[in-house]
Amino acid sequence: MTRIDTIRLGQDGPEIGVQGFGAMGISEFYGATDEAAARDTLDAALEAGVTLIDTADIYGSGANEEFLAPFLAAHRDEVTLATKFAIERRADDPAHRAVRNDPAYIRQAVEGSLRRLGIETIDLYYMHRRDPQVPFAESVGAMAELVREGKVRHLGLSEVTGAELREAHAVHPISALQSEWSLFSRDVERSAVGAAAELGVTFVPYSPLGRGFLTGAFADAGKDLSDGDFRRFQPRFTGENAERNATLLDPVRKIAAAHGATPAQIALAWVQQRASVHGLTVVPIPGTRKRSRLEENAAATRITLTEAELAELEPIAGLVAGDRYPDMRSTSVAREV
């Protein structure tokens, strides 16, 4: 298999593949998983040069980190491992979600992640969501202490505005900013992308395939997906919104045919080319549980879209119906000035 190119994480981080791997769906949110197939997919990632593996303590309430532990034990020197804290869940209340950024919680969270992952140091540790009630200096300061103690190597943030990224970076260098960025979701271009480019922060787009909608894998989440799939509750993937949004895939399919590629590959190539458009490092983290999809995704890094093709894709995001989440209060959009 042809290995993908590499690029540096942030200003002083490790060399990583230009595409990463989002492990979330292995443990939760997208229905049942074949664990043997998922482990084979992780092996395929390394074969392709996909070395940034992304998880979080919320995924499966820690189960995703535990799933990755044997893989990390076998390949620790080959993997740049990213995990996240901030979204609290409770075993006695499955519906409970709370955002916590207080220093005591951060220390509790990092110890739990290290234990479940079976490692001594987390390569990239993200604040998953921002709690505006906790001063950023306190939260990022607590994260910086973890770097000084050797528990964490590099710091990241998720779903923050450009102003918040600058504020955090002034406390301690931030290596990566992770937020949703795709043909369907371009909120981050309001302020976060420019700030990341200015500060030398790597941008890590999650859901670069619009949670699968951009691939054409489903047309209406409410009808096509299993009861345990959380996309059934996302506004843009059901009912009239889904019907309208499905029509936006026509130019993606047309361009895919011209390249002898899949719609998924065109969507990923578009995200990858944000690097040259905005002048920053971009490492998307598509997730999959199948080796064939992993190989397909990695091959997208070798597709270059023409200016005419980029222009044809440009209007899509502005026409999308429905929000990314039923409740947008924890996203950066809610805090944009």
Steps between C-alpha positions, in 0.01 A plus 500: 500500500628849415562695819360849537722806539598631843484842660598649835242532778493862611830683516708248692303175500572164336478420131158347434307384196307775319184305580417360843251245629193573713433198722171618656266284292673178604346517845178701478264728309488321162348163586658158555869440431689191383804530729720271290432713192566815700837368618589413141407855403745636757773283349406633156535855633864447594569325170367809321701742715196621695671552836284753690241291685224703666279394791336654811403391848130551416498249213334194645560649847865400478446185295660653190822575687502146640445358151805688373728388785621170343564676168704768677695238695604339172568820305575777751795646309302514174190676632427858602214451743246777561227486762267754660338602827217735603171318435393329819280188497361297789447126524183552708347739245568411133342824381724722714736736318685788660795707380775530761823696462595544866859403589398225744290331232778533242743317728242230574430460128862469388573233758198301382602525135859397569378198693253386234745558214780320683755771419718737703461810281222630276644650182219753441248588772193699398243699691195345332258786574534841664322601820493882482433513876856380571774753420705374206824579683403254774410219262791539260730560795396166646559334162845663484585347837436156347758581232756602761433177691552287188144365492424686176725613213285747306175688562193534281159666509171406337210723393652834602485837327799683359505736799494207742783328313715811527418533871597140569815517287620794710490274808669198338573410136206322338600242237162405355146629466233239429159607373247385244603612150363359176314588182190515723650682802714810462422692821867484600597730215345794686794539737663173609671414172665841470623486859641150452685610188639805682622298800635195315235271648410185309130479413347156551157483331265244654204362303663600168252268326196664660458195726465285189233707327750636246586144396139427400495209743157608627238748386282535812642399837153452647414239238834350400696463825462276805333610823836530677643744247519855635477653151126430522484798736707748301279757327671503161474126444126440534171599340478799270851613592648168385297509180626849419859425598512186287462716189819685594706187429447521123817705427699275735393193302572676170854594603558152644410345164747730323780385731404134502451545872224465759298790644672434833841551342393829344363622835829409668709654223304824546579505872864415435531793257386744767869491597608684186189719490546631855874455554503254788559133578183290466473139620142366470402197709235298314381196689414157369479141620599341168844452345364571152365839607824586678695432183248700297526794739880497498505501119306828507818677616635453146206675328536867404186688402517767231404862560186442294407199713561690823279780369224250424516366856524843664124574541407169666548590868289813468207294373500231770175473698513424873756544778787267577349403837153526655660725765778726374579666834829313553638581156725788406216651292311583819791715620594680178480878537 
